[in-house]
Amino acid sequence: MSTISINTEIEIYKKIQPLQHIVEEAVEFVKSHSICNANAIQVRKTDFQIFRANKDERFIKIIENSNRSFFLATDNIETSINYVKNFGSNKIITYSHFSPKLSSSLRQTYLKTSVTEAVIASYSLEFYMTHDSSWSEYIDLLHQSCIIDYCCKQLIN
């Protein structure tokens, strides 16, 4: 089995572009929820927990130490419910559309939802990722390439 370098992997991620209708849906959400003035976190659970425990303490500290609201991207319905319950719906903004068919499986969100959340998170002021998650790395690349001021100015014009 061959392995690819992290730089090669990043170059591959840069080529992955969300479909236009997904971007348009995400932009509407960004506008209606003021994501350009919020931070974002991606809390990966479900299948990731099998390989590496993803503890919430880091994200909780980040949220507690900020006056901003946070867009939460997650693949886990319990995570979404708990963060909103603990911090309130004014502090935690969610988009997730969880699938009843997937709720007992490792992944609990549709692929379209995950991609839409990635685009939404890219418009945030700051993005906090799940360490060692390739999906978080992809979202981070989108976030970096967005050049936040440019993206948010485009929404206003």
N, C-alpha and C positions, 0 to 999 in steps of 0.2 A: 504494500500500500504506500502510495507516495503522499507526501505532505506538501502543502503550499505555505509560503511565507506569509506573515501577517501583512506585509506590504502588498503582496499579490491579492490577498483576500480583500483588502481595502479597495484596491483598484476594481475588483469585481463588484463590490457593493456600490461603488460610484456609478456603475453602469445600470443599476437597477432603478428604474424610474416608475413611480406610481402612474396609473392610468389617469387621464384627464378628468373623467367624471368623479373619481375618488378625490382628486385634488380639489375640485370644485365643491364637493360635499364637505371636505375638511375646512376649506376656507370659509364657508358659511358658518360652520361651528366656531371657528376662530373669531370671526366677527361678532357673533352673537354672545360669546362668552368671554370676550376681552382677553384672549390667550396671549396677545402681544404684550400684556402687562402682567402676565403670570409666569411662574416657573413650571417645569414639568418633571415628573419622575416616571420611570418605567420599572415597575415591580414585577419581575418574572417569578412565577411560582410553578405550579403544576408539574410538568415533566422535568423542569430544572431542579426541583427538590430531590429528585432521585439521585442526581449526580453531585449536587452541591447545595448545602442548606443556604437559603437566601433569607437572612434575618432582617426583620423590619426595623431594628433599632436605629440603624444609620439613617434611614429615610424619616423616621419619626423625629429624630434630632434636627434634621434639616428643616422639616416642616415647622416644628416648634420654635425654631430660631429665626423664622422669617415672618415678615408682615404681609407677604404676598400670598395670593391664592396659588394652588397647585393643580395643574392638569395631571390626572393619574391615568397612565396607560398600563393595563395589566391583562393577563390571560386567566385570571382567577377571580371568580365571582365572590368568594369569601373575602379576599383582599379588598375588593371594591366596597363591599358592604361595611367592612370593619373600618376602613379609612374614613368613609363618610360618617359613620356612626361616631367615631372618636374625635373627628375634627370639624364636622358639620359640612353641609353642602355649600356654604359660602367659601370655605377654605379649600375643599376638595371638589374639583370639577371632573366629571366622568363622562365618557362617551360610550363605553363598552356596551355592546349588544351581545349578551351571552346566549349560547345555544342550548336549549333543553336537550337536544340530541347529544351534544358534546359534554354536558355537565358531569357525566360520570367518567369521561375519558381524561387523558392527560391534558389535552388542550381544550379550553372551554369557550374560546371565541372563534368566530369565523375569520378566515384569512383576510377578507375585505375589511373587517373591523380592525384587525391588527395593522393593516397598511394605512387605513384612515387615521388611526391613533398616532402612527409614526409621523404622518404629515402634520397633524395638529401639534404634536410636541415640537416639531421643528420650528414653529412660530413663537415658541416661548422665549422668555428672556434668558433663562438658564435651564439646562437640562441635566438631570442627575440620573445616571444609568445604573443598571444592575451589573456589577462586575462579572466578568467572564461570560457575558451573554452576547452572542453574535447579533441578536436582534437589537439589543441596546446599542451595540456598536453601529449598526445600520442607522438607527434613529439619530445617534450622535453625529454621524456623517451628514445626514439630512439637515440637522440643526446647524452644523458648521457651515454648510454650503448655502444655507438660507440667507446668511448675513442679515440678522434679525431686523436691523433698521430698514434695510431695503425691502424685505418681505412685508413688514408691517406698513411701510409707506405705500407700497403697491396696493394694499387693501383699502387705504384711505382714499387714494386717487381713483 
